[in-house]
Amino acid sequence: MLSVYCVNWGTKYPREFTTRLMESVKKHLSIPHKFYCYTDNPVEDYDVPVRYPYLRGVWHKLALLENKGDSLFFDQDIEINSNIDFLCEDFDKFSVIDSTPWKPKNIPLLEFRMTQNTLVNSSVMRWSDHEHIFKKFMRHRDMYLRLYAGIDRYIYNEKVDYHAISTPKITSWYQKIEKTPIVLYNGKYK
């Protein structure tokens, strides 16, 4: 059975975000699945306590890669508007979203490295057996935590073997396109 994960750590998102996400997945994913929320405040049956309380924020997303079997991850701040079964193929590759459609074009390389520093987005992830990515991070976690503001930059800059999901079915609010199957609100709720 497919496992679907989200992370609710700290106070950034109230529980309503998790409930809304769970209900959206249930409505728009026809493949049998089980929903889990990886959290530092477990209160619901579907909650799983964080395994590494010393990690903060988005780094808990990377810890989910310890879970084996066909898995999907969704950030709390996404909107699911229609069927998302298209995400349920090719679990052999660790997959994240191609963020080039909403990145600035023709930006000088040095400025890109200073301000953007990644062409991937982990608001949606897909994997099956990719624990090695998290193990590599943990071996040098103190260094990576100092180097990178989040896992997108870690994945992109540390040459993690990933597949970039590029589809018009997933858009960002930056693009001002509404009602695609998945809309990312990446960076909007900071």
N, C-alpha and C positions, 0 to 999 in steps of 0.2 A: 504494500500500500504506500502511496505517495505521502511524504511528510511535508507539511507547509509550516514555515516558521516566521515569526516576527520577533523583534526585541523591544521590550519596554523597560528601559533602565533609567533610574533617576526620576526627575519631575518634569522633563521637557514635554511629554505627552500624557494627558490624562487617560484613564482607563477606557473612556469612550472611543478613543482612536483604535484601541485594540479590538473592542467589540464591533465597531464599524467594519474594520478590516476582516475580521473573522466572518461576519455576515456576508460581506461582499464576495469573499472567496467561496463560501458555501453556495451562494447564488450563481456565480459565474464560472465555477470549475466543476465540470461534469464527471471528471475522473475521481474514483474513490480516493479519499485522502483523510488525513488526521491533522488537525490544527494544533500548534504549540506556540506558546508565548514564553520566550526566554526572558526572565525578569528577576530583579532584585527584590520584588514585592509580590511573591506568589499568593494569590487569593482564590483563583478559579481552578477548576479541575484540569484545564488545559495548560496551566502555568507550569513551567519548569524552572527551578531556581538556577541562577547563574552559577557556573562552575568555578569561575575565576573572579572573585569579588574585587581583587586588586586592579583589574582592568576597568577602564572607564568608557562610557558612551559607545561609540560605533565599533570599538574593538571587540565587543561581545559578538558582533556579527561574524567576525572571523572565527571565533571559537565554535560557532555552529558547524564548521566544516569537520569537526570531530564526529559528527553524526553521519553514519553510513546509510546507504540506500537512497533511492530517488528522492530528491529534496528540492523544494523551492523556498525562497526567502522573499519577503516583501517588507519594505520600510513602512513605518506607521503613517507617514505622510504621503501615501499614494491614493489614487482614486481608481477603482475598478468599475468600469461602466458596462462591459459586455463580456462575452465568453473569452476565457484565457487558456483554453486547452492547447493553443498553439505553443505554449511554454513547455509542454510536457513531452518533449522529444529530445533526443540526444543528451542524455544525462551523463554520458561518458566524459564529456568535456566540462570543466569548470567554466561557467558562463556568467558574464556580467553584461550590462547594457553599454552599447556604443554611444558615447555622449557627444560625438562630433557634430550631430545636427544642431545642437544649441550652443556650441562653443563659438567664440568670436573667430571670424575668418581673417586671414592675412595678418595675424598677430606675430610680431618678431619672436624668434625662438627664445631669446633670453627673457623677454617679458612673459611669454607663455610659461616658461619654467618657474618664474617667480609668482605668477598670479593664478594660473590654471593648474599646471603641473600634472594633468592626467587627461586621458581621452576615454576613460571608462567611468561607469557609475554603478555602484553596488545597491541601488534602491531595489533592484530585482536581481536575484542570483539563482543559479541552477547548478546542482552537483549531485554526485553519487558517492564516490569514494575518493575524496581529496583531502584527507586528513594531513597529508604531508605539507600542504600550504600553511596550515596553522602551526604544525611542528616547527617548520623553518622560522616562522615569526617568533615563536616562544624561545627558541635557542638564543636569539639576540633581541628580545623584546624591548629591553631598556633603550637600546640604540634606535630601534624602529620607532618607538614612542616619541623619542626626541626629534627624529628626522621628519616624521610625517604627521600631518594634522588628522589624517584618517586613513581608512583602509583602501580607498580608491587610489590614493597616491602610493600606498605600499604595493598594491597589486600591479599598478602600471610601471612604477620605477624599479621594482625589484625583479622584474622580468618573470613574474608568475605566469605559468602557462595557462592562458585563458582564451576563451572564445568570446568574441564581442557580438552580442545579440543586436542586430541592426534590422529594425522593422518599423514601418509606419504605424504599427499597432501600439507602439509605446512612444509617448511624447512627453516633453517637459513643459511646464507652465511657461517657461522662458519663450517657447515657440509660439505662444498665443493660439494654439490649436486646441479646440475643445472636443470632448466626447470621443476620443479614441478609446480602444478597450482599456488601456492603462495610461493614466496621466500622472507623471511624477511632479511632486511639489518640492523637489530638491532645493534646499537653501531658502525656501520661503518662510519657514517657521523658526528661523534662528533667533 
